[in-house]
Amino acid sequence: MFRYSLMVVTALILMLSLCTSLPASAGPYDSGQQQFQVAEHFAPRPPPRGKRVEPREARLNDRQAAERVKRTFEDHKILSVNMIESKGPVVYRVKTLSQDGVIKYVFVDGDSGEVFD
């Protein structure tokens, strides 16, 4: 009988301590409203209306970019040339292969023709 009453008292104390540890403002409406405000704040925005910004044309084309890389890295073979499209300046990514079998990506500024790693 003593064990049973001890278990009941322990269970009641545990339930009371759990109930009192919850914050007073924890209600279903309060937390839901906060989640909605956060979700609304980070929701994706529609694209802006008006003129569409077209990528600028480069002064160099892909063949000229490959030639610049070939002059800089004479012992490398050109594998591919891709234009990186962005809102900024035009940049070409040139994939090269060295005589040692190492693949290296080199970048060429489409306006100035500068070659950089």
N, C-alpha and C positions, 0 to 999 in steps of 0.2 A: 504494500500500500504506500509506503514511504517513497519507493522508487517512482511510482506512477505520479504522485503529487509533485515530486521533484522535477519530473519531465514536463509536466503541465506548467509549472512555474517558470521553468527555463524557456519553454516555448513562448509563453506570454511576454517574458522580458525581451526575448529576441524580436518578437513582432513589434513591441512598443519602441524598441531602439531603431528598428528599420523605419517605422512610420515617422518618428521625430527627426530622422536624418534627412528627409526630403525637404527641399526648399518650399516655403509657403506659397510662392508664386508659380509653382509647377502645375499648370493646368493645361488641358488640351487646346484651348483657344489661344493661349499665350504663346506656346511653343510653335504652333502651326502658323501663327501670324509672323513670327520672326523668321521661320523658314521660308515663307512666301516672299518676304522682303528681300532676303538674301538671294533667292532664286531669281527674282525679278531684276535685281541689280546686275547679276552676271549673265543674264539671258543674251543670246547672240542678237546683235543689232542688224537690221536690214542694210543692204549696201546703200551708200548715198546716191541720191538721184542727181541727175545732171550729166555733165560731160564725162565720158569714160576716158580715163587717162591711158593713152596708148604708149607702149614702150618706145623709148627714143631709138632712133636708128644709129647704128655704130658707124664710125668713120672707117673702121676696118671690117672686112668680111671674114668668114671662117678660114678661108685659104690664106689670107694675109696673116691672120693670127697664128696659123700653123707654121708659116714661113718665119715669123719672128721667133717662135720657140725653137725651130730647127737651127736658126743662127745662134741662139743662146746655148742650146744643148746639142752640139754637133754630133755626138756619138749616140744620141737617143733616136728611136724610131717613133713616129707619130702614129698612135693607134686610133684616136678619135678626137673630134672637136665638137663641143656643145656650147651653145650660147646660154648663159644663165639669165633667165628673165626675172627682172625685179623692177621696182619703181626707181631705183637709183641708176647709176651708170651701167652701160652694157659691159659685161665681162664674159670672156670665153674661158671655158675649162678644157684644157688640152691634156689628154691621157697619153703618156709617153712610156716607152720601154727601153731601158738601158741595155748595153751589151752584156751586163751581168745578169740580166733577167729580172731586174727590179722595175716594178710599175710605179710611176710617179705622176701626180697630177700637178700641172702648172697652170697658172691663170694669166690671162692677157687682158689688159684694160682696152676696151673697144674704142675709146676716144683717143687716148695718148699712145697706145701700142706698147705700153710698159709691161714687161714680163715679170711676174713675181710668183713665189711659191705659196 
